[in-house]
């Protein structure tokens, strides 16, 4: 289902109007290097400082916007994606300049600390002793999708608003996921790109040494359906995600492994992995023949229903499913019906109902 997306409210270095401060007295202080200035700004972003005064050279003043961009890129991702606006004021005195940065955030220090505290508290309840990385990622994914509703008013951008108001846009989903994955010891990235024709952000996670995409926003039905979780964008490859997402792939680790294939192999000998596979919808069929075989096997076992994930890609779901119904006419089933719910990337949950 298509859902409204909101452009990222990032001002990773959205510079406001620059005012001129009163002239500062001449000083003999040595100019800081660009790298030192950038590090100071990045540290201020991470500490959620509302203001920062910089003593720089006049030549550096002409590069301040670029240094703000570099500082934003250098800052810890959670800090970078909770920046709102940076306004600058400056004064010159000879070869020296004083710059005052006034910084606003989507979350202030107290609110960011609240997100950390809540994340830790939730992790204590959803992460059980002995859980592996796969189980931790799923527990966090499911918690956030169930906890949040997509903010269709498109006015709430942060994890804090998601936790306190119950709704937020993609940025809030990805921010809380980043915080919780990190606290749980899962290596993660925030990915910025375009999806559904608008700016969008999601996560990448490293599970057992392999990178995957995980888009919690697009796994949350809109309008919200309480406690319903989709897995169409759960631990997917770059190739699958690229059907309806675009991003600068060179900026992020590649996700090339089919998670469900690996999980299905583990499930052959592991009850734990069988449970995980079943809970995310099982294996994915990608051809009409494979889906038909599953339906025929279900009829042979006298099952009343069959729910399965199928990758329709760009094919017509109705054409494929009608073909399968015709193939099942000579079976013991006296009546067969189906329904399906298709995601933007072509992944679909298909349910067959059988009467004998």
Secondary structure, 3 states (H helix, E strand, C coil): CCCCCCCCCCCCCCECCCEECCCCCCCCCCCCCHHHHHHHHHHHHHCCCCEEEEEEEHHHHCCHHHHHHHHHHHCCHHHHCCEEEEEEEEEEECCEEEEEEEEEECCCHHHHHHHHHHHHHHHHHHCCCCCCHHHHHHHHHHHHHHHCEECCCCCCCCHHHHHHHCEECHHHHHHHHHHHHHHCCCCEEEEEEEECCEEEEEEEEEECCEEEEECCHHHCCCCCCCCCCCCCCCCECHHHHCCCEEECHHHCCCCCCCHHHHHHHHHCCCHHHHHHHHHCCCCEECCHHHHHHHHHHHHHCCCCEEEEEEECCCCCHHHHHHHHHHHCCCCCCCEEEEEEEECCCCEEEEEEEEEC
